[in-house]
Amino acid sequence: MDLFDLHCDTAYECASQLGGVDLMKGAHHISLSRGAYIHRWRQIFAVFMPDEVRGVPAIAHYERVRDYIYRQARMFPEDFRIVKTGRSLSEDFDGCSAILSVEGGSVLAGRIERVQSLYDDGVRLITLTWNDSNELGDGIRAKKGRGLTPFGRKVVKEMNRLRMAVDVSHLSDAGFYDVAEISSAPFVASHSNARALCCNLRNLTDEMIDTIARRGGMIGLNFFREFLRDDGEPHMTDILLHAEYMLSRGCEDCLCLGSDFDGCDIALDMTGVESMADLYEAFLRLNYNEELVRKIFSDNAARYFTKYIFEE
Ligand SMILES: [Zn+2]
């Protein structure tokens, strides 16, 4: 089984833990040893930015988690590496290929030149906001629900220029449509489900799903209980229902996974990266053809990142 997962908070969680936990054998949703069964594993590791950390402290917060990820790559060179080029993305590697992302545009501290320095660090996706507002615009829980600020608009253009994925998960509805208007490249919702099935505002409306699909972007299915079912008690089958719904709206080429591992409480019958094999089996048992399951688990995201992000 191949896997290309658009979102986890594992590095942030491990880096934040006292005493220092390594990625190899921690008890988190993701560990390198429990994921070793995956044939070709490409995983986006997010640096989560708390909304209240701003300015210079935001930069320091980011650098602490970034340095942790780089230390892990030096510590486990056979099992973990950071991917920065299309060539290394497509190379065979018997371990986890990490792509860096940042969850929260506060990481820029309001300075446009920071987009380039993140790119130089290997960051290839930025989630523009977390739940509240920041220098780029309003998140989905911000009271006024405004769209992007002038600075946020500049950031989208700079990310387009550098070929970084613009991520609208967590963004306000108005912000979503600003991105749709401004971005010259297909954009992603790295970890969001369908609002029609679970009415949490973090999920996407039908119109948003259709917009992303039409533009050739990506939607990563989120395993967070509260985004799967309104009663907050979902099982793995609820992930299949969201997948089924997206597919019914023409998402065959834009659907992928955005597990949100180590950032949330996941579906009740899942425990972590080892459960990906069960989910894969669950799709096959429902008579999905294997080509489509591969698309969802890996091929769609691999195609998107090869075509729009890593093409040199
Ligand atoms: Zn998130």
Residues whose N, C-alpha, C, O or C-beta is under 5 A from the ligand:
A	BS01	ZN	none
